[in-house]
Amino acid sequence: MVVLLVLTGCSGGGTGGSGASTTPTMDLSEPVISSAGGPCAGGRLPVGALADLRGAWDAGASQAQALATAWQEDALLIEAQIECAFLGTGVDVKGRFYSGEARSFFSSYTGVTTPIDPGVPEPPGLDPAAVSFPRLAETLLAAGVDPAAEIHPTSGINIRYNGTTTPFGPPDSPGETVIVHVIVVTDGDQRDIFIDTRDWEIISF
């Protein structure tokens, strides 16, 4: 197949995440901010438009998977990154895949393949169904993020599995779960946020 998912890895440094636990209570089945041009109209992705991403995610993930399958039939999505298209108005879904047959990684965005180091365990697959953009929006808004705040244009939305052999997220992040990372930008201020998709709680760090 987040796509998604570069998946470029993000570290837990930066400006720091919220230490408060948030339980989404809002109904964001429809975006708070909508645009006829789509969630990335104008090349920017506001938090209030995140609920609009489902269609772009599904289409982008399918396209990325098709490219990966053409490379190796057993290609498995392991990381994803979603961002607004560079110099465009659409949504880019960048996937990183793994093939056990080839013992290599593949980027759907660049076409580059990289062999896995000898002795390194095979990475777990990423289930795109674990990602809910309305729940992501709910969690961010419940934490006090302004609907007009924007997802950082170059880091985008990163989706990865945090496992024993594939660590992702701040120290002491819950293991064996899919974690979503975003940097939200409000009036020039940036805030790193990691979210556990099992309960859509912000991970304190």
C-alpha positions in Angstrom: 0.0 0.0 0.0 -0.6 6.2 6.0 0.7 5.4 2.0 1.3 6.8 4.4 3.2 6.3 5.1 8.2 7.8 4.2 8.3 7.4 6.2 10.7 9.4 7.8 11.4 8.7 11.4 10.9 11.4 13.9 12.6 11.6 17.2 11.0 12.5 20.4 12.9 15.8 20.9 11.8 19.2 19.9 9.5 21.5 21.8 8.0 18.8 24.0 4.7 17.1 24.0 1.7 17.6 26.2 1.9 15.8 29.5 -1.9 15.8 29.9 -4.0 12.8 28.9 -6.8 13.7 26.6 -9.9 11.7 25.8 -11.6 12.7 22.6 -15.3 13.6 23.1 -16.1 15.6 20.0 -17.8 14.4 16.9 -15.5 15.2 14.0 -16.9 12.8 11.4 -17.0 16.0 9.3 -14.1 18.5 9.3 -14.2 21.6 11.4 -12.5 23.4 8.5 -13.5 22.4 5.0 -12.5 23.5 1.5 -13.8 22.7 -2.0 -10.2 22.2 -2.9 -9.6 19.4 -0.4 -7.8 19.3 2.9 -4.5 20.6 1.4 -6.1 23.5 -0.6 -3.5 26.2 -0.8 -0.7 23.7 0.1 -1.5 23.8 3.9 -3.1 21.2 6.1 -5.0 22.7 9.1 -5.9 20.5 12.0 -9.6 21.3 11.5 -9.5 19.7 8.0 -7.9 16.4 9.1 -11.2 14.5 9.0 -11.2 15.1 5.2 -8.1 13.0 4.7 -9.6 9.5 4.5 -10.2 9.5 0.8 -6.7 10.8 0.0 -5.2 8.3 2.4 -7.0 5.4 0.8 -6.1 6.4 -2.7 -2.5 7.2 -1.9 -2.0 4.0 0.1 -3.4 2.0 -2.8 -1.1 3.7 -5.3 1.9 3.2 -3.0 1.1 -0.4 -2.5 0.7 -1.0 -6.3 4.2 0.4 -6.8 5.6 -1.7 -4.0 3.9 -4.9 -5.3 5.3 -4.3 -8.7 8.7 -4.3 -7.0 8.1 -7.4 -4.9 4.8 -9.2 -4.6 5.3 -9.7 -0.8 5.9 -6.0 -0.2 4.5 -5.0 3.2 3.8 -1.5 4.3 5.8 -0.6 7.4 5.9 3.2 7.6 3.8 6.0 6.2 4.0 9.8 5.8 1.2 12.1 4.7 1.8 15.6 3.7 0.5 18.3 1.3 2.0 18.0 -2.2 5.0 20.2 -2.9 4.1 22.9 -5.3 0.6 21.5 -5.6 -2.8 21.3 -3.9 -3.1 17.5 -3.4 -2.0 15.1 -0.7 1.1 12.9 -1.0 1.1 9.6 0.7 4.7 8.2 1.0 5.1 4.6 2.0 8.1 2.6 3.1 7.7 -1.2 2.4 9.6 -4.3 3.3 10.0 -7.5 1.3 11.1 -10.7 3.2 11.8 -12.3 -0.2 14.2 -9.6 -1.2 15.3 -8.8 2.4 15.1 -5.1 1.4 13.2 -1.9 2.0 11.5 0.1 -0.8 10.3 3.7 -0.9 7.2 4.2 -3.0 8.1 7.9 -3.3 11.7 7.7 -4.5 11.8 4.1 -5.8 15.0 3.5 -3.8 15.6 0.1 -2.3 17.9 -0.6 0.7 18.9 -4.1 1.9 18.2 -4.9 5.5 21.3 -5.5 7.6 22.2 -9.2 8.3 20.8 -10.5 11.5 18.2 -7.7 11.9 14.7 -9.0 12.6 12.1 -8.4 9.9 9.9 -5.3 10.7 6.2 -5.7 11.5 3.6 -4.5 9.0 1.5 -1.4 9.5 -2.3 -1.8 9.3 -3.7 1.3 7.6 -7.1 0.6 9.2 -5.5 1.5 12.6 -5.5 5.2 11.5 -8.6 7.4 11.9 -8.2 11.0 10.9 -11.4 12.1 12.7 -10.0 10.6 15.9 -6.6 12.3 15.3 -8.4 15.6 14.9 -10.5 15.0 18.0 -7.4 14.2 20.1 -5.6 17.3 18.9 -8.6 19.7 19.4 -9.3 18.2 22.9 -5.7 19.0 23.8 -6.4 22.6 23.0 -4.9 22.8 19.5 -6.4 25.5 17.4 -8.4 24.2 14.4 -6.5 26.7 12.3 -3.1 25.4 13.5 -1.3 23.6 10.6 0.5 20.3 10.3 4.2 21.1 9.7 4.5 21.1 5.9 7.7 19.1 5.7 7.3 16.6 8.5 3.6 15.9 7.7 1.8 13.1 9.6 4.1 10.1 10.4 2.6 6.7 11.1 4.8 3.9 12.4 4.6 0.8 14.5 6.5 1.0 17.8 7.9 -2.4 18.5 10.9 -4.0 20.2 12.9 -4.1 17.0 11.3 -0.9 15.5 11.3 1.7 18.2 9.4 4.9 17.5 8.2 7.7 19.8 9.4 9.2 23.1 11.1 7.2 25.8 8.6 4.9 27.6 6.1 5.0 24.8 3.7 2.1 24.9 5.0 -0.8 22.9 3.6 -3.0 20.1 1.2 -0.3 18.9 0.9 2.1 16.0 2.0 5.6 16.9 1.1 8.8 15.0 3.5 11.8 15.1 2.7 15.3 14.1 4.2 18.7 14.6 1.5 21.4 14.8 2.4 25.0 14.0 0.5 27.9 15.5 1.7 31.5 14.9 5.2 30.2 14.4 5.2 28.1 17.5 5.8 24.3 17.0 4.5 21.5 19.2 5.6 17.9 18.9 2.8 15.4 19.6 2.8 11.6 19.6 -0.4 9.7 19.8 -1.1 6.1 20.7 -3.7 4.8 18.2 -5.0 2.1 20.6 -6.9 4.8 22.6 -5.9 8.0 20.8 -4.2 9.3 23.9 -1.3 11.8 23.7 1.9 10.2 24.9 3.5 12.3 27.7 7.2 13.1 27.4 
